[in-house]
Amino acid sequence: MALFDVLLRWLIPDLKGKPPNPSGNEKIELRASGQASFAPSSTIANTTAVMIADFDGPQGDAFAEHLVSRIDKLPGIAVLRRKEPLRLTGLGDEAEKVAATAEQGRAWLQETGAGLLIWGAMTAESSTATLRFLPAVTEPDGTLGALGPADAFDVPADLGGESGQVIAAMMLAATAFGHGARDGFAIVGLRRMLHELSDPGALAAAGSPAVAASLMLGVGHAHAAEYRSAGDAARLDLALAYYRAANERVTIPTQPRLWIQSRNHLANLLVAQAEAERSPSRMNDAASICRQATEALTRIEYPSDWAQFQARLGAVLYRLGQMEGKPAHFRDAATAYQQALTVFTQPAHPLRWSDLMHQYGVLLTTLGEHMTGTAALEQAVMVFHKALNVRRRETLPLHWAQTTSALGAASFALAKRNGNAAALREAVGCFDGALDIYGQLGQGQAIAVLQKNLQRARRLLETRGAALADDVAPKDTASAKTAPAATAKKK
C-alpha cells in the first residue's frame, strides 16, 4: 500500500455514516509526504504529521499554501492543511490569550494524531506574518531550544531570502523530539540544512529588526536541537551567537514579545552551557538575564511574563546553589518562587501553580537539609500536600508520582531530624505509591532511585520506629488524604 494511503487512513478517521462536523476533519487535507510514494511502510514510524492552519487576517489562506509549498517535501514530514484559522481568544495579557488558544489547537492535533500545528496571523498590510508552533507534546519550561505556544516569529509574507529555509529548519527542530525520534528523518534533515544557513551577520539584512531577530532565533533553535541530539558543544556556541544577536535587535517598547522570547531562550542556553561545563559563572549569567527581565517588565503590564521570569530565576538560583553549595542562593530562589506564585495562583492557573509548588517544595527540602531545625522541611511537606490537590493520581499520574516521591523525600528528611514516626511512615507510603506509578509507566531511572529510598526508609522504620514519637506528627489534614492513595496496593 502506498505511503500516502497508509497515512491517510492513520491520520483521518473514518467518517462514514457520521453527521458532518463543520469544524472537523472535512476541513483537513493531507498533502504529499516528504517520503517517496514507494517508501516501505516501516518508514511511517519516523514520519511526523504537521498541520498547517489558515493564518488569521487578509491573505492568510494564501500564506498557508505558500508555507506548504516550502516544506511539503521535507524528509519525514506529512503535511495536513486545516482550512480555517486558529485565532487568539480569551482574556488577560497576550501570554494568557495564547495559553487559552493553545487548548483549541491541541484539540485539533488530537483529532488527527498530528505532532505539530503551525498557525498564526497576518499583519494588516499583509507584508509579514506572525508564525507560531504548537507541538502536540509541550516540553517542560526551560528545555533548551524547545518551541512552545508563547514563541512567535515575524517572517516575510513572501518567504523571501532565507526565511523559508529558516522556517523549515525550525519545523524540523520542533518535530525532532516530539515523538522521541532523535535519530529520525527530521534530525537528519536538520543536520544537512544547518550547513546551508547564514551566519548572524548575513541575517541582519533580512528585513526589519523584528524579522531579523526572529530568523536569528530560529537558527539558534535549530542549532540547539542539534546539540540535544548529538551533544556537540560547538552547537551551543553557535546557538548562543544567534540568540545574542537577536537580543541586540529588539527592545521592550518596539517588540516586547520578541524581547521576552529572546531572553527566555538565552537564559535556557546559558543554563545548558553552565551544566555542560559545570560553570557557576555561566549560571550566574543566566540568573542575571532573568533578574534584568523581572526589573524591565512590570507586574501590572506583563503579569504572566514577569511571573515566568521570576519562576525561571528561582530555578536558576536553585541550580546555582547546588553548584556552589551556598544556602543564600536557595533563600533567594525561594523569594523568586514566592513572587511567581502571586500571579500563578491555584484558582487562575491550577496546572502552572501546581508545577511551581512542586519546584518550590523541592527547593525548600534542599534548603531544609542545609539548615538546622525543621521549619523549612515542615514547610516543604505542606507545600507538596497542597500541590497534590491539583496533581491527582487519577488525572495526572506521572505528576502525582513526581510530587509524591518528593513528599516522601521531605518527610524522610523531617523524620530523621525530629524523630517523627508519622512522617517516616508517610515517606514509606509515598515511595511505595510513586514506585507503583513509575513501574506502570516504565520509568527505569526513577524506579532505581525510589527503590533505594524506600529501602532506607523501611530500614529506619524497622530499627527506630518503636522509639519514634507519634504525638509530634504534623496536624496537616492533607496527610490523611494522601496516605491511602500513596499506599494503594498494586493490582
C-alpha positions in Angstrom: 0.0 0.0 0.0 1.3 3.5 -0.9 2.6 5.5 2.0 0.1 8.3 1.2 -2.8 5.9 1.6 -1.5 4.5 4.8 -1.0 7.9 6.3 -4.5 9.0 5.1 -6.1 6.1 6.9 -4.0 6.7 10.0 -4.5 10.5 10.2 -8.1 10.9 9.0 -10.6 8.8 11.0 -13.3 7.0 9.0 -16.3 9.4 9.0 -18.7 7.1 7.0 -22.1 7.3 8.5 -21.3 10.2 10.8 -23.0 13.6 10.7 -21.0 16.4 9.1 -18.9 18.4 11.5 -18.2 21.9 10.1 -15.1 22.3 12.3 -13.9 18.7 11.9 -12.0 16.6 9.6 -13.6 17.6 6.2 -11.6 20.8 6.7 -8.4 18.9 6.7 -6.4 17.9 3.6 -3.4 15.5 3.6 -0.7 16.8 1.2 2.2 14.9 -0.2 4.6 13.4 2.3 8.3 14.2 2.2 8.9 10.4 1.7 8.7 9.0 -1.8 5.4 7.2 -2.6 7.2 3.9 -3.0 8.9 4.1 0.5 8.4 1.0 2.6 5.8 1.1 5.3 8.5 0.8 8.0 9.3 4.5 7.5 5.9 5.5 8.8 7.1 5.3 12.4 9.7 8.0 11.5 7.2 10.3 9.8 5.6 13.3 11.7 2.3 14.8 10.6 2.5 18.6 10.6 -0.8 20.5 10.5 -0.8 24.0 8.8 -3.8 26.1 9.5 -5.0 29.1 7.6 -3.4 32.3 9.1 -5.7 34.8 10.6 -6.1 38.0 8.6 -6.0 39.1 4.9 -4.4 36.6 2.6 -4.0 34.2 5.5 -5.0 31.1 3.4 -2.6 32.1 0.6 0.3 32.4 3.0 -0.5 29.0 4.5 -0.4 27.5 1.0 2.8 29.3 0.3 4.2 27.8 3.5 3.1 24.3 2.5 5.0 24.7 -0.8 8.2 25.4 1.1 8.1 22.4 3.5 5.9 19.6 2.0 9.0 17.9 0.5 11.0 17.8 3.7 12.1 14.3 4.8 10.0 12.6 7.5 7.1 15.2 7.2 3.5 14.6 6.1 1.6 17.9 5.8 -2.0 18.4 6.8 -3.9 21.5 5.7 -6.5 22.9 8.1 -8.8 25.2 6.1 -9.6 27.6 9.0 -7.5 29.9 11.2 -6.8 29.5 14.9 -7.5 32.9 16.4 -6.3 34.3 19.7 -9.1 34.2 22.2 -9.6 34.7 25.9 -8.9 37.4 28.5 -5.8 38.9 30.1 -2.5 39.7 28.5 -1.1 38.1 25.4 0.5 35.2 27.3 -2.8 34.3 28.8 -4.6 34.5 25.5 -2.0 32.3 23.8 -2.4 29.7 26.6 -6.2 29.7 26.1 -6.0 29.4 22.3 -3.4 26.6 22.5 -6.0 24.4 24.2 -8.1 24.6 21.0 -5.0 23.9 18.9 -4.2 20.8 21.0 -7.8 19.5 20.3 -7.1 19.8 16.6 -3.9 17.9 17.0 -5.7 15.1 19.0 -8.3 14.8 16.3 -5.7 13.7 13.7 -2.7 12.5 15.7 -0.6 15.2 14.2 2.7 16.1 16.0 2.9 19.8 15.3 0.5 22.7 14.5 1.7 25.7 12.6 -0.6 28.7 12.9 -0.5 32.5 13.3 -1.8 35.8 11.8 -1.0 38.2 9.0 -0.2 41.9 9.6 -2.8 44.4 8.4 -0.8 45.3 5.3 -0.1 41.5 4.7 3.6 42.2 4.3 4.6 40.0 7.2 3.2 37.1 9.2 3.4 36.1 12.9 4.3 32.4 12.9 3.6 30.1 15.9 4.4 26.5 16.6 2.3 24.2 18.8 3.8 20.8 19.4 1.4 18.0 20.5 3.7 17.3 23.4 4.9 20.5 25.0 8.3 20.2 26.6 8.9 21.5 30.1 9.7 25.1 30.7 13.4 25.8 30.5 14.1 23.0 27.9 16.9 24.1 25.6 15.6 25.1 22.2 12.1 23.9 22.8 9.3 25.7 21.0 6.1 26.3 22.8 2.8 28.3 22.5 4.5 31.5 23.7 7.0 31.6 20.9 6.1 33.7 17.9 8.2 34.8 14.9 7.8 37.7 12.4 8.5 36.4 8.9 8.2 38.0 5.4 4.8 37.1 3.8 6.6 36.2 0.6 9.1 33.9 2.5 11.8 35.6 0.5 15.5 35.3 1.1 16.4 32.6 3.6 13.2 32.9 5.6 11.6 29.8 4.1 14.7 27.8 4.8 14.9 29.0 8.4 11.2 28.2 8.9 11.9 24.7 7.5 14.8 24.2 9.9 12.7 25.4 12.8 9.9 23.0 11.9 12.4 20.1 11.7 13.8 21.1 15.1 10.3 21.2 16.6 9.4 17.8 15.3 12.7 16.1 16.1 11.8 15.4 19.7 8.1 15.3 19.8 8.0 11.5 19.4 11.4 10.8 20.8 12.8 10.4 17.3 16.3 11.7 18.0 17.8 9.8 15.0 14.7 10.0 12.7 14.3 11.7 9.4 13.7 15.2 10.9 17.1 15.4 12.7 19.0 14.0 9.7 17.3 16.6 7.5 18.1 19.3 10.1 21.8 18.4 10.1 22.0 18.8 6.4 20.2 22.1 6.4 22.4 23.7 9.2 25.3 23.7 6.8 23.5 26.0 4.4 22.1 28.6 6.9 23.6 32.0 7.0 25.6 33.5 9.9 24.0 36.2 12.1 25.7 39.0 10.1 24.0 37.9 6.9 20.6 37.5 8.5 20.8 41.0 9.9 19.9 42.4 6.5 16.9 40.1 6.2 14.4 42.9 6.8 13.1 44.8 9.8 14.7 44.3 13.2 11.8 42.1 14.2 12.2 39.9 11.1 16.0 39.7 11.5 15.6 38.8 15.2 13.0 36.2 14.5 15.2 34.5 11.9 18.2 34.6 14.2 16.2 33.0 17.0 15.0 30.3 14.5 18.6 29.4 13.5 19.5 29.4 17.2 16.7 26.9 17.9 18.0 24.7 15.1 21.5 24.6 16.5 20.1 23.9 20.0 18.1 21.0 18.6 21.2 19.5 17.0 23.1 19.9 20.3 20.3 18.0 22.1 20.6 15.2 19.5 24.4 14.9 19.2 25.8 16.7 22.2 28.2 18.7 20.1 29.3 21.6 22.4 30.1 23.7 19.3 26.4 23.8 18.6 25.8 25.6 21.9 28.3 28.3 21.0 26.6 28.8 17.6 23.2 28.9 19.2 24.5 31.4 21.8 25.8 33.7 19.0 22.4 33.7 17.2 20.5 34.3 20.5 22.7 37.2 21.5 22.4 38.7 18.0 18.6 38.5 18.2 18.7 40.1 21.7 20.5 43.1 20.3 17.9 43.9 17.8 14.7 44.2 19.8 13.6 46.4 22.8 10.5 46.3 25.1 9.0 49.4 23.6 9.3 48.3 20.0 9.0 44.5 20.2 8.0 43.3 23.7 7.1 39.8 22.6 10.4 39.1 20.8 12.3 40.8 23.7 10.8 38.4 26.2 11.1 35.4 23.9 14.8 36.0 23.1 15.7 36.4 26.8 13.9 33.3 27.7 15.9 31.2 25.3 19.1 32.9 26.1 18.7 32.1 29.7 17.9 28.5 28.9 21.0 28.2 26.7 23.3 29.7 29.4 21.9 27.2 31.9 22.6 24.3 29.5 26.1 25.6 29.0 26.6 26.0 32.7 25.6 22.4 33.3 27.7 21.1 30.4 30.8 23.0 31.6 29.9 22.8 35.3 30.4 26.6 35.3 28.9 28.7 38.1 29.9 31.7 36.1 27.6 30.7 33.2 24.8 30.0 35.7 25.3 33.5 37.2 24.9 34.9 33.7 21.6 33.1 33.3 20.4 34.5 36.7 21.4 38.0 35.6 19.3 37.6 32.4 16.3 36.6 34.5 16.8 39.4 37.0 17.1 42.0 34.3 13.8 40.8 32.8 11.9 40.9 36.1 13.2 44.5 36.5 12.5 45.6 33.0 9.0 44.1 32.8 6.2 45.5 35.0 4.0 43.1 37.0 0.9 45.2 36.0 1.6 45.4 32.3 3.2 41.9 31.8 2.0 39.8 34.7 2.4 36.4 33.2 5.8 37.1 31.7 7.0 38.8 34.8 6.0 35.8 36.9 7.5 33.4 34.4 10.9 35.1 34.7 10.6 35.0 38.5 10.0 31.3 38.3 12.9 30.9 35.9 15.1 32.9 38.3 14.1 30.6 41.1 15.1 27.5 39.1 18.4 29.0 38.1 19.3 30.1 41.6 18.4 26.6 42.9 20.9 25.1 40.4 23.5 27.7 41.3 23.1 26.9 45.0 23.7 23.2 44.2 26.8 24.1 42.2 28.3 26.4 44.8 26.8 24.9 48.0 25.6 28.3 49.2 22.3 28.3 51.1 21.9 32.0 50.3 21.1 31.1 46.7 18.3 28.8 47.9 16.8 31.6 50.0 16.9 34.0 47.1 15.3 31.2 44.9 12.5 30.8 47.5 11.8 34.6 47.3 11.6 34.3 43.5 9.2 31.4 43.6 7.0 33.3 46.1 6.8 36.2 43.7 5.8 34.0 40.8 3.1 32.4 42.9 1.4 35.8 43.5 0.5 35.7 39.8 0.2 32.0 39.1 -2.4 31.2 41.7 -4.4 28.0 42.1 -7.8 29.4 41.0 -6.4 31.2 37.9 -3.6 28.8 36.8 -4.1 25.5 38.6 -1.6 23.5 36.5 1.1 26.2 36.4 0.5 26.8 40.1 1.0 23.1 40.9 4.2 22.9 38.8 5.6 25.9 40.7 4.5 24.5 44.1 6.3 21.2 43.3 9.5 23.1 42.4 9.1 25.3 45.5 8.8 22.2 47.6 11.9 20.7 46.2 13.8 23.9 46.9 12.5 24.0 50.5 13.6 20.4 51.0 17.1 21.2 49.8 17.2 24.4 51.9 16.0 22.4 55.0 18.8 20.0 54.6 21.3 22.9 54.7 19.7 24.4 57.8 19.3 23.5 61.4 15.8 23.0 62.8 12.8 21.7 60.9 10.9 24.8 59.7 11.9 24.6 56.0 11.3 20.8 55.9 7.9 21.2 57.5 7.0 23.9 55.0 8.1 21.6 52.2 5.8 18.9 53.4 2.9 21.4 53.5 3.7 22.7 50.0 3.8 19.2 48.5 0.4 18.3 50.1 -1.1 21.4 48.5 0.3 20.6 45.1 -1.3 17.2 45.3 -4.7 18.9 45.4 -4.1 19.5 41.7 -1.6 16.8 40.8 -4.0 13.9 41.4 -3.2 10.3 40.8 -6.3 9.6 38.8 -5.9 12.6 36.4 -2.1 13.3 36.3 -0.4 10.1 37.4 3.1 11.0 36.4 2.9 14.4 38.0 1.3 12.8 41.1 4.2 10.3 41.3 6.8 13.1 41.0 5.3 15.1 43.8 4.5 12.1 45.9 8.1 11.0 45.6 9.3 14.4 46.6 6.9 14.5 49.5 8.4 11.2 50.6 11.9 12.7 50.5 10.9 15.7 52.6 9.0 13.5 55.1 12.0 11.2 55.4 14.4 14.1 56.0 12.0 15.5 58.6 11.7 12.2 60.4 15.4 11.9 60.6 15.6 15.4 62.0 12.8 15.4 64.6 12.0 11.7 65.3 8.5 11.8 63.8 7.1 8.3 63.3 4.1 9.5 61.3 6.4 11.4 58.9 8.6 8.3 58.5 5.6 6.1 57.7 4.3 8.7 55.2 7.7 8.6 53.5 7.4 4.8 53.1 3.9 5.1 51.8 4.9 7.9 49.3 7.9 6.0 47.9 5.8 2.8 47.6 2.9 4.7 45.8 5.3 6.5 43.4 7.0 3.2 42.6 3.7 1.8 41.6 3.1 4.6 39.0 6.7 4.7 37.8 6.5 0.9 37.3 3.4 1.2 35.2 5.0 3.9 33.1 8.3 2.2 32.7 10.4 5.0 34.3 13.5 2.9 34.9 15.9 5.6 36.3 13.2 6.9 38.7 12.4 3.3 39.8 16.0 2.7 40.8 16.3 5.9 42.9 12.9 5.2 44.6 13.8 1.6 45.4 16.9 2.8 47.3 15.0 5.5 49.1 12.2 3.0 50.0 14.8 0.6 51.4 16.4 3.3 53.5 13.1 4.5 54.9 11.9 1.0 55.7 15.2 0.2 57.4 15.0 3.2 59.6 11.4 2.4 60.4 12.3 -1.1 61.5 15.3 0.0 63.6 14.0 3.2 65.1 10.2 3.1 64.6 9.3 1.9 68.1 11.2 4.7 69.6 9.8 7.5 67.4 7.1 9.7 68.7 3.6 9.7 67.1 2.5 12.6 69.2 4.6 15.1 67.3 3.1 14.2 63.9 2.1 17.1 61.8 -1.6 18.1 62.1 -2.0 18.5 58.4 -5.3 17.0 57.2 -3.9 16.6 53.7 -1.7 13.8 55.1 -4.7 11.6 55.7 -5.9 12.2 52.2 -2.6 11.4 50.6 -1.5 8.3 52.5 -4.3 6.0 51.3 -3.5 6.8 47.7 0.2 6.6 48.2 0.0 3.1 49.8 -2.6 1.7 47.4 -1.9 -2.0 46.7 -0.8 -2.9 43.2 -3.4 -4.7 41.2 
